Amino acid sequence: MPRRQSGPGRTIRPVPEHKQGRFRYEREKFAAAGLTPVSAELAAPPRVAK
């Protein structure tokens, strides 16, 4: 299975058809969850502020 590319123009795989009733793709995952991202101290991905 190919990895997703990060950054602009990255490859986005849609939710597989058999999972579409339970899951959806959200580009802005923090906003969809009502969370505020902040920079992580030791890792590259953001962490939750609240």
C-alpha positions as CSV (number, residue, x, y, z in Angstrom):
1,M,0.0,0.0,0.0
2,P,1.6,3.4,-1.0
3,R,2.2,5.9,1.7
4,R,0.5,9.3,1.6
5,Q,2.7,12.1,0.5
6,S,2.9,15.1,2.8
7,G,2.7,18.7,1.7
8,P,0.9,20.5,-1.2
9,G,-0.2,18.3,-4.0
10,R,-0.1,15.2,-1.8
11,T,-2.0,12.0,-2.8
12,I,-5.2,11.6,-0.9
13,R,-6.9,8.3,-0.9
14,P,-10.7,8.4,-0.4
15,V,-12.4,6.4,2.3
16,P,-12.9,2.8,1.0
17,E,-16.5,2.2,-0.1
18,H,-17.1,-0.4,2.6
19,K,-16.1,2.1,5.3
20,Q,-18.0,5.1,4.0
21,G,-21.0,4.6,6.3
22,R,-18.8,4.9,9.4
23,F,-16.0,7.1,8.3
24,R,-15.4,10.3,6.2
25,Y,-12.3,12.1,5.1
26,E,-11.6,15.4,6.9
27,R,-8.8,17.5,5.6
28,E,-8.8,19.7,8.8
29,K,-9.1,17.0,11.4
30,F,-8.4,19.3,14.4
31,A,-11.2,21.7,13.3
32,A,-13.6,18.9,12.7
33,A,-13.1,17.7,16.2
34,G,-13.3,21.2,17.7
35,L,-9.7,21.1,18.9
36,T,-6.9,23.6,18.7
37,P,-3.6,22.4,17.3
38,V,-0.3,23.6,18.9
39,S,3.2,22.8,17.9
40,A,4.6,19.7,19.5
41,E,7.7,20.0,21.7
42,L,9.5,16.8,20.6
43,A,7.7,15.5,17.5
44,A,6.9,17.1,14.1
45,P,3.0,16.6,14.2
46,P,0.9,19.0,16.1
47,R,-0.7,18.1,19.5
48,V,-4.0,19.0,21.0
49,A,-4.0,22.3,23.1
50,K,-7.3,21.6,25.1
